[in-house]
Amino acid sequence: MKKLIAVVAVFALVSFCFAEEPALTVNGAELCGDFVKACMFLTFSSYDETVRYYSSTLGIDYWSLEYEDGSTVFDRVKADGFKSLVMQTMLCSDAAKLGISLDDAKLNELKALAETMSSERNMDPEIMFEALAARELSQRVYGALVSIQNIDAEAVLETVNESDYSRQIQYLYVPYSAYFENYEAKIEYSRLLTSLSRFEGDYNQAVKLVPDVECGILDLSGIDGNLTRVVNALPEGGVSDVIETELGLFVLRSISDDDTDEYRLACEQALYAAKESTFQAEYEKIYRGAEYTLDNAFWDSLTPPEAD
């Protein structure tokens, strides 16, 4: 019963019936001007830090910055906000069908947030609460629709390299410039790297007082073919010989870093990203299929928020 009440409470926000014409109607759902203003306030507020930086540090009105076509930042953000508002209304309409609602704890949290935001901006806390609840509900519906997209999960997971999370390759490195055109210097640096590579602890400790020698964790996505072959052949705990590349001299050591949680998270993120990418085409179809009417006079009256 609580779930049903929560759903009904949130859906009330898309069925305002005022004496005046609604500011926006989406597929028959009428949105009053105050509600639209509250939703657009949430859109604009996500730029607060940027606006403050441009205003206080650069002395520039961020919203009035123009693109090549003459449109301003405010024009584009307002257009994006309109699209989000249309989609939010449509996504909320699917919440009951998908069995998605906001529980009492979340509703109470949003009410408290609405009270704070409204007092700071002199807005109706009930309207702000409805705007926050609509946004939260639509985000949950969006996530649910993304999660049911069909993708080739096996192919996606192949893009996540488990070895990146099960071991790391530590390197010692001398740049080519350190022994440029000096064969004896190259031999000396090779001996130095061989000696340092026997250090069993962190290479950062081994090279603190050694000039020209660097160390770190190798970025496996950006290494050349020679290093790749050595990495692939290096057993866990193994140390390579000195490797000469176009960049300089390297010694590599494989160290264990079994982090199953990080690997699992990377897999989950890759799967979600693939599903979201698939859903975006459907998302555009939903938006283009929306039937809406807009009070242009009301919409044109929206002005950029003032910088704090």
Secondary structure, 3 states (H helix, E strand, C coil): CHHHHHHHHHHHHHCCCCCCCCCEEECCEEECHHHHHHHHHHHHHCCHHHHHHHHHHCCCCHHHCECCCCCEHHHHHHHHHHHHHHHHHHHHHCHHHHCCCCCHHHHHHHHHHHHHHHHHHCCCHHHHHHHHHHHHHHHHHHHHHHHCCCCCHHHHHCCCCCHHHHEEEEEEEEEHHHHCCCHHHHHHHHHHHHHHCCCCCCHHHHCCCCCCCEEEECCHHHCCHHHHHHHHHCCCCCECCCEECCCEEEEEEEEECCCHHHHHHHHHHHHHHHHHHHHHHHHHHHHHCCCEEECHHHHHHCCCCCCC
